[in-house]
Amino acid sequence: MEVPLTSEQQAQLSQLANSRGRNPETLAQEVLSLYLEHEAHFIDAVKQGIASLDRGEYVEHSEVAERIERLFKS
C-alpha cells in the first residue's frame, strides 16, 4: 500500500526525521503504528463506556461539577 503525501507533508516528515537522525519511511511507519494503537485503545474505551452506561454505572453532570469544584478548592 502506498499513501500519497502532499509536498508539505513530505517536507515536514523529512525535516522531523532528519532532526532525529531517522529515515522518513521508518518514522512514518512508527507514527502510523502509534496512531493505530491509539485508535484501538480509544475504540475499546468507548465500548467500555457504553457498556458502563448500559449497566447504569455513570456519574450525573452535577456530581462531576461538584468533584471538579472540590479539586480546585483543595
KOLGU-4560 file (N, C-alpha, C; in nm, 3 decimals, padded with zeros to 5 digits):
<recs>
<n_xx: 00.084 n_yy: -00.117 n_zz: 00.000 ca_xx: 00.000 ca_yy: 00.000 ca_zz: 00.000 c_xx: 00.089 c_yy: 00.123 c_zz: 00.000 mol: A seq: 1 type: MET>
<n_xx: 00.051 n_yy: 00.217 n_zz: -00.079 ca_xx: 00.121 ca_yy: 00.345 ca_zz: -00.080 c_xx: 00.024 c_yy: 00.453 c_zz: -00.034 mol: A seq: 2 type: GLU>
<n_xx: 00.076 n_yy: 00.546 n_zz: 00.045 ca_xx: -00.006 ca_yy: 00.656 ca_zz: 00.094 c_xx: 00.051 c_yy: 00.784 c_zz: 00.035 mol: A seq: 3 type: VAL>
<n_xx: -00.025 n_yy: 00.850 n_zz: -00.050 ca_xx: 00.026 ca_yy: 00.974 ca_zz: -00.109 c_xx: 00.031 c_yy: 01.085 c_zz: -00.005 mol: A seq: 4 type: PRO>
<n_xx: 00.139 n_yy: 01.158 n_zz: -00.005 ca_xx: 00.155 ca_yy: 01.272 ca_zz: 00.085 c_xx: 00.166 c_yy: 01.398 c_zz: 00.002 mol: A seq: 5 type: LEU>
<n_xx: 00.117 n_yy: 01.507 n_zz: 00.059 ca_xx: 00.135 ca_yy: 01.635 ca_zz: -00.007 c_xx: 00.283 c_yy: 01.672 c_zz: 00.003 mol: A seq: 6 type: THR>
<n_xx: 00.324 n_yy: 01.766 n_zz: -00.077 ca_xx: 00.464 ca_yy: 01.810 ca_zz: -00.070 c_xx: 00.495 c_yy: 01.869 c_zz: 00.067 mol: A seq: 7 type: SER>
<n_xx: 00.396 n_yy: 01.936 n_zz: 00.126 ca_xx: 00.416 ca_yy: 01.992 ca_zz: 00.260 c_xx: 00.434 c_yy: 01.880 c_zz: 00.363 mol: A seq: 8 type: GLU>
<n_xx: 00.353 n_yy: 01.776 n_zz: 00.355 ca_xx: 00.366 ca_yy: 01.663 ca_zz: 00.448 c_xx: 00.500 c_yy: 01.594 c_zz: 00.429 mol: A seq: 9 type: GLN>
<n_xx: 00.542 n_yy: 01.577 n_zz: 00.306 ca_xx: 00.672 ca_yy: 01.514 ca_zz: 00.280 c_xx: 00.784 c_yy: 01.597 c_zz: 00.340 mol: A seq: 10 type: GLN>
<n_xx: 00.776 n_yy: 01.728 n_zz: 00.324 ca_xx: 00.879 ca_yy: 01.816 ca_zz: 00.379 c_xx: 00.882 c_yy: 01.809 c_zz: 00.531 mol: A seq: 11 type: ALA>
<n_xx: 00.763 n_yy: 01.811 n_zz: 00.592 ca_xx: 00.755 ca_yy: 01.804 ca_zz: 00.738 c_xx: 00.811 c_yy: 01.671 c_zz: 00.788 mol: A seq: 12 type: GLN>
<n_xx: 00.775 n_yy: 01.563 n_zz: 00.722 ca_xx: 00.823 ca_yy: 01.431 ca_zz: 00.762 c_xx: 00.974 c_yy: 01.422 c_zz: 00.748 mol: A seq: 13 type: LEU>
<n_xx: 01.025 n_yy: 01.469 n_zz: 00.638 ca_xx: 01.170 ca_yy: 01.466 ca_zz: 00.617 c_xx: 01.243 c_yy: 01.551 c_zz: 00.720 mol: A seq: 14 type: SER>
<n_xx: 01.191 n_yy: 01.669 n_zz: 00.747 ca_xx: 01.254 ca_yy: 01.757 ca_zz: 00.845 c_xx: 01.254 c_yy: 01.693 c_zz: 00.984 mol: A seq: 15 type: GLN>
<n_xx: 01.141 n_yy: 01.636 n_zz: 01.023 ca_xx: 01.133 ca_yy: 01.572 ca_zz: 01.154 c_xx: 01.225 c_yy: 01.451 c_zz: 01.161 mol: A seq: 16 type: LEU>
<n_xx: 01.223 n_yy: 01.371 n_zz: 01.058 ca_xx: 01.311 ca_yy: 01.253 ca_zz: 01.056 c_xx: 01.458 c_yy: 01.294 c_zz: 01.063 mol: A seq: 17 type: ALA>
<n_xx: 01.495 n_yy: 01.392 n_zz: 00.983 ca_xx: 01.634 ca_yy: 01.438 ca_zz: 00.983 c_xx: 01.676 c_yy: 01.493 c_zz: 01.118 mol: A seq: 18 type: ASN>
<n_xx: 01.585 n_yy: 01.566 n_zz: 01.184 ca_xx: 01.620 ca_yy: 01.623 ca_zz: 01.314 c_xx: 01.641 c_yy: 01.515 c_zz: 01.420 mol: A seq: 19 type: SER>
<n_xx: 01.588 n_yy: 01.398 n_zz: 01.394 ca_xx: 01.604 ca_yy: 01.287 ca_zz: 01.487 c_xx: 01.703 c_yy: 01.182 c_zz: 01.435 mol: A seq: 20 type: ARG>
<n_xx: 01.766 n_yy: 01.213 n_zz: 01.323 ca_xx: 01.862 ca_yy: 01.118 ca_zz: 01.266 c_xx: 01.795 c_yy: 00.991 c_zz: 01.219 mol: A seq: 21 type: GLY>
<n_xx: 01.673 n_yy: 01.003 n_zz: 01.167 ca_xx: 01.596 ca_yy: 00.886 ca_zz: 01.128 c_xx: 01.566 c_yy: 00.887 c_zz: 00.979 mol: A seq: 22 type: ARG>
<n_xx: 01.523 n_yy: 00.776 n_zz: 00.929 ca_xx: 01.478 ca_yy: 00.761 ca_zz: 00.791 c_xx: 01.331 c_yy: 00.800 c_zz: 00.785 mol: A seq: 23 type: ASN>
<n_xx: 01.290 n_yy: 00.885 n_zz: 00.690 ca_xx: 01.150 ca_yy: 00.928 ca_zz: 00.684 c_xx: 01.049 c_yy: 00.813 c_zz: 00.672 mol: A seq: 24 type: PRO>
<n_xx: 01.083 n_yy: 00.710 n_zz: 00.595 ca_xx: 00.992 ca_yy: 00.596 ca_zz: 00.578 c_xx: 00.973 c_yy: 00.521 c_zz: 00.710 mol: A seq: 25 type: GLU>
<n_xx: 01.081 n_yy: 00.501 n_zz: 00.783 ca_xx: 01.073 ca_yy: 00.432 ca_zz: 00.911 c_xx: 00.993 c_yy: 00.514 c_zz: 01.011 mol: A seq: 26 type: THR>
<n_xx: 01.019 n_yy: 00.645 n_zz: 01.013 ca_xx: 00.944 ca_yy: 00.732 ca_zz: 01.104 c_xx: 00.795 c_yy: 00.729 c_zz: 01.070 mol: A seq: 27 type: LEU>
<n_xx: 00.761 n_yy: 00.733 n_zz: 00.942 ca_xx: 00.621 ca_yy: 00.728 ca_zz: 00.901 c_xx: 00.555 c_yy: 00.598 c_zz: 00.947 mol: A seq: 28 type: ALA>
<n_xx: 00.625 n_yy: 00.486 n_zz: 00.934 ca_xx: 00.571 ca_yy: 00.358 ca_zz: 00.980 c_xx: 00.549 c_yy: 00.358 c_zz: 01.131 mol: A seq: 29 type: GLN>
<n_xx: 00.644 n_yy: 00.414 n_zz: 01.206 ca_xx: 00.630 ca_yy: 00.419 ca_zz: 01.351 c_xx: 00.514 c_yy: 00.508 c_zz: 01.392 mol: A seq: 30 type: GLU>
<n_xx: 00.500 n_yy: 00.622 n_zz: 01.325 ca_xx: 00.390 ca_yy: 00.714 ca_zz: 01.355 c_xx: 00.256 c_yy: 00.647 c_zz: 01.327 mol: A seq: 31 type: VAL>
<n_xx: 00.247 n_yy: 00.579 n_zz: 01.215 ca_xx: 00.123 ca_yy: 00.510 ca_zz: 01.179 c_xx: 00.092 c_yy: 00.400 c_zz: 01.281 mol: A seq: 32 type: LEU>
<n_xx: 00.192 n_yy: 00.326 n_zz: 01.323 ca_xx: 00.171 ca_yy: 00.222 ca_zz: 01.424 c_xx: 00.119 c_yy: 00.280 c_zz: 01.555 mol: A seq: 33 type: SER>
<n_xx: 00.178 n_yy: 00.392 n_zz: 01.598 ca_xx: 00.132 ca_yy: 00.457 ca_zz: 01.720 c_xx: -00.012 c_yy: 00.505 c_zz: 01.707 mol: A seq: 34 type: LEU>
<n_xx: -00.044 n_yy: 00.563 n_zz: 01.593 ca_xx: -00.180 ca_yy: 00.611 ca_zz: 01.568 c_xx: -00.280 c_yy: 00.495 c_zz: 01.572 mol: A seq: 35 type: TYR>
<n_xx: -00.249 n_yy: 00.385 n_zz: 01.504 ca_xx: -00.340 ca_yy: 00.271 ca_zz: 01.502 c_xx: -00.359 c_yy: 00.213 c_zz: 01.642 mol: A seq: 36 type: LEU>
<n_xx: -00.252 n_yy: 00.207 n_zz: 01.719 ca_xx: -00.262 ca_yy: 00.159 ca_zz: 01.857 c_xx: -00.350 c_yy: 00.252 c_zz: 01.940 mol: A seq: 37 type: GLU>
<n_xx: -00.331 n_yy: 00.382 n_zz: 01.924 ca_xx: -00.411 ca_yy: 00.480 ca_zz: 01.997 c_xx: -00.559 c_yy: 00.465 c_zz: 01.960 mol: A seq: 38 type: HIS>
<n_xx: -00.588 n_yy: 00.452 n_zz: 01.832 ca_xx: -00.727 ca_yy: 00.438 ca_zz: 01.788 c_xx: -00.791 c_yy: 00.313 c_zz: 01.844 mol: A seq: 39 type: GLU>
<n_xx: -00.717 n_yy: 00.202 n_zz: 01.848 ca_xx: -00.769 ca_yy: 00.077 ca_zz: 01.904 c_xx: -00.802 c_yy: 00.095 c_zz: 02.051 mol: A seq: 40 type: ALA>
<n_xx: -00.714 n_yy: 00.162 n_zz: 02.126 ca_xx: -00.740 ca_yy: 00.187 ca_zz: 02.268 c_xx: -00.860 c_yy: 00.279 c_zz: 02.286 mol: A seq: 41 type: HIS>
<n_xx: -00.871 n_yy: 00.380 n_zz: 02.201 ca_xx: -00.984 ca_yy: 00.472 ca_zz: 02.209 c_xx: -01.116 c_yy: 00.400 c_zz: 02.184 mol: A seq: 42 type: PHE>
<n_xx: -01.120 n_yy: 00.319 n_zz: 02.081 ca_xx: -01.242 ca_yy: 00.243 ca_zz: 02.049 c_xx: -01.278 c_yy: 00.151 c_zz: 02.164 mol: A seq: 43 type: ILE>
<n_xx: -01.179 n_yy: 00.085 n_zz: 02.223 ca_xx: -01.204 ca_yy: -00.002 ca_zz: 02.338 c_xx: -01.260 c_yy: 00.077 c_zz: 02.456 mol: A seq: 44 type: ASP>
<n_xx: -01.204 n_yy: 00.195 n_zz: 02.481 ca_xx: -01.252 ca_yy: 00.277 ca_zz: 02.593 c_xx: -01.396 c_yy: 00.323 c_zz: 02.569 mol: A seq: 45 type: ALA>
<n_xx: -01.430 n_yy: 00.357 n_zz: 02.447 ca_xx: -01.567 ca_yy: 00.397 ca_zz: 02.415 c_xx: -01.662 c_yy: 00.279 c_zz: 02.438 mol: A seq: 46 type: VAL>
<n_xx: -01.621 n_yy: 00.162 n_zz: 02.393 ca_xx: -01.705 ca_yy: 00.042 ca_zz: 02.414 c_xx: -01.724 c_yy: 00.014 c_zz: 02.563 mol: A seq: 47 type: LYS>
<n_xx: -01.618 n_yy: 00.031 n_zz: 02.641 ca_xx: -01.629 ca_yy: 00.011 ca_zz: 02.786 c_xx: -01.723 c_yy: 00.115 c_zz: 02.846 mol: A seq: 48 type: GLN>
<n_xx: -01.714 n_yy: 00.238 n_zz: 02.799 ca_xx: -01.802 ca_yy: 00.343 ca_zz: 02.850 c_xx: -01.947 c_yy: 00.314 c_zz: 02.817 mol: A seq: 49 type: GLY>
<n_xx: -01.974 n_yy: 00.269 n_zz: 02.696 ca_xx: -02.111 ca_yy: 00.235 ca_zz: 02.658 c_xx: -02.163 c_yy: 00.120 c_zz: 02.742 mol: A seq: 50 type: ILE>
<n_xx: -02.079 n_yy: 00.020 n_zz: 02.766 ca_xx: -02.119 ca_yy: -00.093 ca_zz: 02.850 c_xx: -02.150 c_yy: -00.047 c_zz: 02.992 mol: A seq: 51 type: ALA>
<n_xx: -02.071 n_yy: 00.048 n_zz: 03.044 ca_xx: -02.097 ca_yy: 00.102 ca_zz: 03.178 c_xx: -02.231 c_yy: 00.174 c_zz: 03.181 mol: A seq: 52 type: SER>
<n_xx: -02.258 n_yy: 00.251 n_zz: 03.078 ca_xx: -02.387 ca_yy: 00.320 ca_zz: 03.070 c_xx: -02.502 c_yy: 00.221 c_zz: 03.065 mol: A seq: 53 type: LEU>
<n_xx: -02.484 n_yy: 00.115 n_zz: 02.986 ca_xx: -02.588 ca_yy: 00.012 ca_zz: 02.975 c_xx: -02.615 c_yy: -00.054 c_zz: 03.110 mol: A seq: 54 type: ASP>
<n_xx: -02.512 n_yy: -00.062 n_zz: 03.196 ca_xx: -02.529 ca_yy: -00.121 ca_zz: 03.329 c_xx: -02.579 c_yy: -00.018 c_zz: 03.431 mol: A seq: 55 type: ARG>
<n_xx: -02.592 n_yy: 00.105 n_zz: 03.387 ca_xx: -02.637 ca_yy: 00.211 ca_zz: 03.477 c_xx: -02.526 c_yy: 00.267 c_zz: 03.563 mol: A seq: 56 type: GLY>
<n_xx: -02.404 n_yy: 00.244 n_zz: 03.524 ca_xx: -02.288 ca_yy: 00.292 ca_zz: 03.600 c_xx: -02.236 c_yy: 00.421 c_zz: 03.537 mol: A seq: 57 type: GLU>
<n_xx: -02.277 n_yy: 00.532 n_zz: 03.594 ca_xx: -02.232 ca_yy: 00.662 ca_zz: 03.543 c_xx: -02.245 c_yy: 00.765 c_zz: 03.654 mol: A seq: 58 type: TYR>
<n_xx: -02.189 n_yy: 00.882 n_zz: 03.629 ca_xx: -02.193 ca_yy: 00.992 ca_zz: 03.723 c_xx: -02.274 c_yy: 01.104 c_zz: 03.659 mol: A seq: 59 type: VAL>
<n_xx: -02.368 n_yy: 01.159 n_zz: 03.732 ca_xx: -02.451 ca_yy: 01.268 ca_zz: 03.682 c_xx: -02.365 c_yy: 01.394 c_zz: 03.663 mol: A seq: 60 type: GLU>
<n_xx: -02.407 n_yy: 01.480 n_zz: 03.574 ca_xx: -02.334 ca_yy: 01.604 ca_zz: 03.543 c_xx: -02.311 c_yy: 01.686 c_zz: 03.669 mol: A seq: 61 type: HIS>
<n_xx: -02.411 n_yy: 01.697 n_zz: 03.752 ca_xx: -02.398 ca_yy: 01.777 ca_zz: 03.874 c_xx: -02.289 c_yy: 01.721 c_zz: 03.966 mol: A seq: 62 type: SER>
<n_xx: -02.277 n_yy: 01.589 n_zz: 03.972 ca_xx: -02.174 ca_yy: 01.528 ca_zz: 04.055 c_xx: -02.035 c_yy: 01.554 c_zz: 03.998 mol: A seq: 63 type: GLU>
<n_xx: -02.024 n_yy: 01.551 n_zz: 03.868 ca_xx: -01.896 ca_yy: 01.582 ca_zz: 03.805 c_xx: -01.855 c_yy: 01.725 c_zz: 03.839 mol: A seq: 64 type: VAL>
<n_xx: -01.950 n_yy: 01.818 n_zz: 03.827 ca_xx: -01.922 ca_yy: 01.957 ca_zz: 03.859 c_xx: -01.878 c_yy: 01.972 c_zz: 04.004 mol: A seq: 65 type: ALA>
<n_xx: -01.944 n_yy: 01.901 n_zz: 04.096 ca_xx: -01.907 ca_yy: 01.908 ca_zz: 04.237 c_xx: -01.766 c_yy: 01.854 c_zz: 04.259 mol: A seq: 66 type: GLU>
<n_xx: -01.733 n_yy: 01.745 n_zz: 04.192 ca_xx: -01.599 ca_yy: 01.687 ca_zz: 04.207 c_xx: -01.493 c_yy: 01.783 c_zz: 04.156 mol: A seq: 67 type: ARG>
<n_xx: -01.519 n_yy: 01.844 n_zz: 04.044 ca_xx: -01.423 ca_yy: 01.941 ca_zz: 03.987 c_xx: -01.406 c_yy: 02.059 c_zz: 04.082 mol: A seq: 68 type: ILE>
<n_xx: -01.516 n_yy: 02.106 n_zz: 04.135 ca_xx: -01.510 ca_yy: 02.220 ca_zz: 04.227 c_xx: -01.429 c_yy: 02.185 c_zz: 04.351 mol: A seq: 69 type: GLU>
<n_xx: -01.448 n_yy: 02.066 n_zz: 04.403 ca_xx: -01.370 ca_yy: 02.022 ca_zz: 04.521 c_xx: -01.221 c_yy: 02.016 c_zz: 04.488 mol: A seq: 70 type: ARG>
<n_xx: -01.187 n_yy: 01.972 n_zz: 04.367 ca_xx: -01.045 ca_yy: 01.964 ca_zz: 04.327 c_xx: -00.980 c_yy: 02.101 c_zz: 04.329 mol: A seq: 71 type: LEU>
<n_xx: -01.053 n_yy: 02.201 n_zz: 04.282 ca_xx: -00.996 ca_yy: 02.334 ca_zz: 04.274 c_xx: -00.992 c_yy: 02.404 c_zz: 04.410 mol: A seq: 72 type: PHE>
<n_xx: -01.073 n_yy: 02.358 n_zz: 04.503 ca_xx: -01.070 ca_yy: 02.417 ca_zz: 04.637 c_xx: -00.959 c_yy: 02.358 c_zz: 04.722 mol: A seq: 73 type: LYS>
<n_xx: -00.907 n_yy: 02.244 n_zz: 04.682 ca_xx: -00.803 ca_yy: 02.178 ca_zz: 04.760 c_xx: -00.671 c_yy: 02.248 c_zz: 04.754 mol: A seq: 74 type: SER>
</recs>
